[in-house]
Amino acid sequence: MDVELNHRERATLRAVATGRAEITCSSEPDLFFDGLACCDQSTAHRLANLGLIAPERTGYPGERVPAVLTETGRAAFAPHSPTAV
């Protein structure tokens, strides 16, 4: 998948890669960092819809679960990162 990511999207992927993100189980998932809502939910929705971030596990609708980079997310992010994610 060849996806052009903007600075904010790359920063969001970098933040998810830290392991401190949660995502809601829904068709338009919301993203949280350290328990606080991400200030750019449209970016979170785009990254989820592109399959770059996902819930780590299945949950109930609306439940917050850990968020992770997908394999596609790691591959899309890697060319923009000086270190591997």
SVG drawing of the C-alpha trace seen along z (x, -y; Angstrom):
<svg xmlns="http://www.w3.org/2000/svg" viewBox="-21 -19 38 29">
<polyline fill="none" stroke="black" stroke-width="0.4" points="0.0,0.0 1.4,-3.3 -0.1,-6.0 1.0,-9.6 1.1,-10.6 1.1,-14.1 3.1,-15.3 0.2,-14.9 -0.6,-11.4 3.1,-10.4 3.1,-11.9 -0.1,-10.0 1.4,-6.7 4.6,-7.4 2.4,-8.0 0.5,-4.8 3.8,-3.0 4.7,-4.0 2.0,-1.6 0.2,-4.2 -2.8,-4.6 -6.3,-3.2 -8.9,-3.0 -12.7,-2.5 -14.3,0.5 -16.5,-1.1 -16.8,-1.8 -15.4,-5.3 -13.0,-4.6 -11.8,-7.3 -8.3,-7.4 -7.0,-8.2 -3.5,-8.8 -2.8,-8.3 -6.6,-8.4 -7.1,-11.7 -9.0,-12.1 -6.8,-12.7 -7.3,-16.3 -7.6,-15.2 -10.2,-12.5 -10.4,-12.9 -6.8,-11.8 -7.5,-8.8 -10.5,-7.9 -8.4,-8.2 -5.6,-6.0 -8.1,-3.4 -10.0,-3.4 -6.7,-3.0 -5.9,0.0 -2.8,-1.6 -4.0,-1.4 -6.4,1.1 -7.6,2.5 -5.1,4.9 -8.1,7.2 -11.8,7.5 -14.0,5.5 -17.6,4.5 -18.9,1.7 -17.6,-1.6 -15.1,0.1 -11.6,-1.3 -8.9,1.3 -5.2,0.9 -4.4,-0.5 -1.6,0.9 0.0,0.2 -0.9,2.9 1.6,4.5 0.5,2.1 0.8,-0.8 4.4,0.1 5.3,0.5 3.7,-2.9 5.4,-4.6 8.9,-3.0 10.0,-5.1 9.4,-8.3 11.1,-7.2 14.8,-7.3 14.4,-4.3 12.2,-1.3 8.8,-1.3"/>
</svg>
